[in-house]
Amino acid sequence: MTLTIPFPDRAQAGAALAERLAQEVDWTDALVLALPRGGVPVAFEVAQRLRLALDILVVRKLGVPGNRELAMGAIASGGVRVMNEDILQYIQISKAEIDGTLAQETHELQRRELAYRGERPWPLIDGRKVILVDDGLATGATMRAAVQAVHQLGAGAVTVAVPVAAPDSIAQLERLADRVVCLHVPHDLYAIGRWYENFDQTADRQVVALLQRAWSEGVPPA
């Protein structure tokens, strides 16, 4: 398919991303993990076109109390916790403050997991190729936490796949992931939505509908 910039929407971006990924390696039995919410429509197209299983990886940043934009760590689906020891030493935050933030974000992560996945069991990751998908990367902080999370869960190889990203984010992720696939790396990113014609917010109900469709239909036949 012809790649158009800006992308018409997340689904079209996912289709173009799947086409690029198909040229990379043999993805047999790989698992596509979407970062909700915006990553789900992109990942759905990737999973469908590559005939792979789809699931989600919920990641919650652990912001420093009083400066929530500064991440002292992150938690993710599968019971993973990643802490930024450099930040913790620099700010000298108390254990009580860490525990309070952790409890708050764990509650929100569990709420989202229940809303999106219900009681569906967590997918097998150990030794498996994993493709992490989002609709774009600005700072890339959430995706870096996602890469660390699936490494902790024993993934055999981790690929980050996004339609658009800032150059600095790509450079940082290339040091963490086994492979980074990005369709467009503008030096003047500014905002992810700038690179989509339709960048409406992805609603929870859309996330659930796409996941339920993927799970009910199973992996598309070759």
N, C-alpha and C positions, 0 to 999 in steps of 0.2 A: 504494500500500500504506500501511497505517497505521503510523506511526512509533512504536515502543515503546522506552522507556528504563527499565531498561537494555536494550541490544540482546541478543537471544537468543544470538547467536554472531557470528563474523566474517562468515560468509556472508550472514546476514540484514542485517547492517550494510552490507555491500557492495551488496546489492539496493536498500536504501533510499537509499544514496549515488548509485547509478546513476540512480534515479528523479529525484533532485534535479538531477543533472548534465544529464539529458535536457532539463530546462527552461531550461538556461543558454544554450547556443549550438549551432551546427551543428558536430558533432565529426567530420565526415567525414574519414577518413584520419588521425585523431589516433592517437597511440601511448600506451598505458597502461603506465607503468613502476611496478612494485611495489617497495617497500623490504622485503626479506626480513628475518626470516621472517614475522612476523605480518601484514605488509601484503599477502602473496600471496593468501590466501583472500578478502580484501576486494577486491583488484584483479581477481581472476579473475571475480567476479560483475559488477564494473563493465564489464570488457571484453566479457563475454558478452552482457550486456543492452544495451550501446551498440553492439555489433557492431564491436569494435575489436581491433586486434592487442595482444597482451600480451607484456611482457618484464620483466626485473628490473633494478634499479639497486642494486648492492652499494655501500654507503658504509661506510668505516672511519674512525673518529675518530683523529686523531693526538694522543694524550694526552701531556702534559708529563711527562717522567721524574720519578718521585717524587710526582706529583700527576696521576694518569691521568684524573681527572674533568675537569681543566682542558684544554680543547682548544686546541692551537696551530695546528690545521688539520685537514684531512680529505682522504682520497683516495676516488675513486669509479670505477666501471666506465667503460671508455672511455679510460683513461689520464689521468684528470683529477686534479689536485692543487690544493687551495685552502688557502692559508696565512693565518693570522690575524696580520698584521704588528704589531698593537698588543700582542698577547700576547708575541710574539717579542721585541719591544723591551723590554717590561716585565721579563721573566724573564731576558733575556740568556743564552739557552741556546746551547751551542756547536754548531757545524756537525756535529761527530761525533755528538752526542746526537740531533740532528734526523735525520741519516742513519740512525742505528741504529733509531730509532722508525719511520722511513719504510720501511726494509727489512723490519722485523718485520710491520708492518701490510699492506704490499704482498704479502708471502707469504700472509697470512691471506686477503686479498681474492682473490688468485689461486686459493687452495684452494677458497674458496666458489664462485667463478665456475665452476671446473671441475666441482665437485660438482653445481651447479644447471644449468649451461648446456652442459656438455661442450664440444664444438668448434663449437657453433652460432655463426655469425657475428654480430657486433654489429649491431643494427638501425639503419636510417637515421634520424637525428635532425635533420640540418641542414634548417632551414626548416620543420620540422614542428611541429604542435601536440602538446604532451606533457602528459599527466595523471599527476602523481606521487601515489601512493596509499600510505597506511600505515594501521594499525589505530587510531592515536591519537597525539596529540602532548602530551608533558609539557613539557619544556624546548624542544623543537623544534629542537635543535642539529643532529641528523642530517638532518632535512628541509631546514634552511637550507643545509647543505652540498650536498644533492641538487639544490636549485634552482640554486645557483651552478654545479654540475657540468653540468647540462643546458644552462644558458645558454652555458657555455664550449664545449659541443658543437654550438652553433648552432641550438638550438630556436627555432622561430618565435614561439611563445607557450608559457608555462609555467603550468599550473594545479595547485595543491595541493588534493587532495581527501581528507578524512578524516572518519570518523564523529564523533569527539569530540576536543576539544583545549582547552588552557588559554587564557584570554583573551590573556595576554602573548605566547604563541607565535603566535597568530593575528595580532596586531598587528605583530609583527616580520616575519612572512612576507608580509603584505600590502605591505610595502615592497620585497620582493624578487621576488615572483611577479606575474604578470599578473592572476591570479585565485586566490582562496582560497575553497573550498567546504567548509563544516563543518556537520554536522547538529546538533551539540550542543556548546555552549560554557559549561560550568558554571564558576562562580566558585570552587567548592570541589572542584576536580578530584581532588586527592590522588594517585590512581593510575588509570591507564587501565583496568586490570582491574575496577575498581569499577563501570564503566559497561557491563559485559557479564555476562550470566548464566553463560555458558560462556566462560572465557578461558584454556583449556588452552594450554600452550606449543605453538606450531606446529613440528612436527618437520621435519627436512631431507627426509625421504621424502615428506612431504605437499607440500612446496614443489615437489619434482621431479615428483611425480605431476600436480599442477595445471598446471605449465608444459608438461609433455609432452602433456597432454590439449589444452591451448590450441593448441600448435604443430601437433599431429597433425590436429586438426579444422579448423584455420585460422579465419579470421574468419567468424562465423556469418552466414548469408545474411539479407538484409533481408526 
